[in-house]
Amino acid sequence: MKLTTTTIPPSQMVDHLEIFNCPICRGDLDMSAESILCKDCTYEFEIKDGIPLMFVPNDWDKKKKDVTLDMKSFYEGSPFPNYEDIDDVGTLMKKSNDGIFAGMMNEQIPFNIRVLEVGTGTGQLSNFLGIAKRHVFGADMTINSLELAQGFKEKHNLNNVGFYQMNLFKPIFREKSFPVVICIGVLHHTSDPFKGFQSISGLVADNGYIIIGLYHKYGRLITDTRRRVFNLTGDRFKWLDPNLKNLEVNHTKKMSWFNDQYKNPHESKHTIGEVMRWFEKTGFEYIYGIPNPVLSEKFSRRDSLFKKHKSGSYLDRAIVQLKMILTGSREGGFFILIGRKKKLRI
Ligand SMILES: C[S@@+](CC[C@H](N)C(=O)[O-])C[C@H]1O[C@@H](n2cnc3c(N)ncnc32)[C@H](O)[C@@H]1O
């Protein structure tokens, strides 16, 4: 997709400047005709093809493992997902609605609010949610993915959507700026998923929601076995993965899936209980989950994503999660939890 080569700050950023801050010092920002300036540390961020380049690396202790730059170059070479079979807004809507959870979010996230998607990748979800009247901010560190996202946005005049290059450990947004923050399939590709969660959960407004999707410890077992087979056989037997067997999916999309699932330099796995503990530690309460952690309650497309549901007993959760060994492999072994930030009473 051809991008306009504009270096002008995106109009979304101009309109919502008050929610942005410098990722280096968290100071206020100012706009010039061609760049973004920090009023405090005076750092100047460039804009490429309408995308503010505001990624800054971590400044962690040297002894702490940091995969950020490795992951960045991996996704630069293999942007995920991609738009090969999505060429207009109608197809994007159809594919996203077929994805059920994206459709549920689109039906239930209110209009006219700010939504942040962290780790937007090639921006399908952000562009989809921005078709309706919402202000959607898609942030990711991978510029090649963001350019695909921006290309689609520009081609289809999705003016409520903006894309930003950002390291989720160094947010370009102020604390409590968003009633909804979505982060699906991202934190398990970082060296410190809980630290990442702490960073992005700070961006959620009081009483706002965080939607987290992560690889599950048991849901990935079959995928891990396939990965071993591929590694031992020089990537033969690709038909073992049902997504790679699907004749309706084109080659580029299959390769994007294959690389993301089987050639990824780093992934970690998690459990429902673990993320519930993250919620407790950061002042969130559990609202809803897929799979449903209550054994007797089944998932329905009509479930309310933002109404408080029961979190299930320890036994419920253990059985639900064990079932993921068999059911998890097709969708990549994901689970999703939604939490609400409790307003602190002083
Ligand atoms: C598997 S893709 C998920 C894309 C999208 N959320 C989806 O579900 O299709 C993971 C994305 O996380 C991004 N990512 C990983 N670590 C990040 C970090 N520290 N800061 C920002 N983005 C990051 C990668 O660039 C990549 O686009």
The ligand as an SDF file (V2000), in Angstrom:
LIG
                    3D

 27 29  0  0  0  0  0  0  0  0999 V2000
    1.7790  -11.5210   17.7080 C   0  0  0  0  0  0  0  0  0  0  0  0
    1.8100   -9.8220   17.3230 S   0  0  0  0  0  0  0  0  0  0  0  0
    0.1680   -9.3940   17.8410 C   0  0  0  0  0  0  0  0  0  0  0  0
   -0.4580   -8.3630   16.9770 C   0  0  0  0  0  0  0  0  0  0  0  0
   -1.9470   -8.1080   17.2910 C   0  0  0  0  0  0  0  0  0  0  0  0
   -2.1420   -7.6760   18.6380 N   0  0  0  0  0  0  0  0  0  0  0  0
   -2.7650   -9.3390   16.9940 C   0  0  0  0  0  0  0  0  0  0  0  0
   -3.2610   -9.9560   17.9470 O   0  0  0  0  0  0  0  0  0  0  0  0
   -2.9120   -9.6760   15.8180 O   0  0  0  0  0  0  0  0  0  0  0  0
    2.7710   -9.1150   18.6560 C   0  0  0  0  0  0  0  0  0  0  0  0
    3.0380   -7.6340   18.4790 C   0  0  0  0  0  0  0  0  0  0  0  0
    3.5690   -7.1340   19.7230 O   0  0  0  0  0  0  0  0  0  0  0  0
    4.4730   -6.1140   19.4210 C   0  0  0  0  0  0  0  0  0  0  0  0
    5.3730   -5.9100   20.5880 N   0  0  0  0  0  0  0  0  0  0  0  0
    6.1120   -6.8270   21.2260 C   0  0  0  0  0  0  0  0  0  0  0  0
    6.8220   -6.2490   22.2220 N   0  0  0  0  0  0  0  0  0  0  0  0
    6.5060   -4.9230   22.2200 C   0  0  0  0  0  0  0  0  0  0  0  0
    6.9280   -3.7850   22.9750 C   0  0  0  0  0  0  0  0  0  0  0  0
    7.8360   -3.8860   23.9470 N   0  0  0  0  0  0  0  0  0  0  0  0
    6.3710   -2.5910   22.7050 N   0  0  0  0  0  0  0  0  0  0  0  0
    5.4560   -2.4520   21.6910 C   0  0  0  0  0  0  0  0  0  0  0  0
    5.0500   -3.4780   20.9070 N   0  0  0  0  0  0  0  0  0  0  0  0
    5.5630   -4.7090   21.1700 C   0  0  0  0  0  0  0  0  0  0  0  0
    5.2090   -6.6490   18.1950 C   0  0  0  0  0  0  0  0  0  0  0  0
    5.8300   -5.6200   17.4770 O   0  0  0  0  0  0  0  0  0  0  0  0
    4.0780   -7.3220   17.4160 C   0  0  0  0  0  0  0  0  0  0  0  0
    3.5140   -6.4650   16.4580 O   0  0  0  0  0  0  0  0  0  0  0  0
  1  2  1  0
  2  3  1  0
  2 10  1  0
  3  4  1  0
  4  5  1  0
  5  6  1  0
  5  7  1  0
  7  8  2  0
  7  9  1  0
 10 11  1  0
 11 12  1  0
 11 26  1  0
 12 13  1  0
 13 14  1  0
 13 24  1  0
 14 15  1  0
 14 23  1  0
 15 16  2  0
 16 17  1  0
 17 18  1  0
 17 23  2  0
 18 19  1  0
 18 20  2  0
 20 21  1  0
 21 22  2  0
 22 23  1  0
 24 25  1  0
 24 26  1  0
 26 27  1  0
M  CHG  2   2   1   9  -1
M  END
$$$$
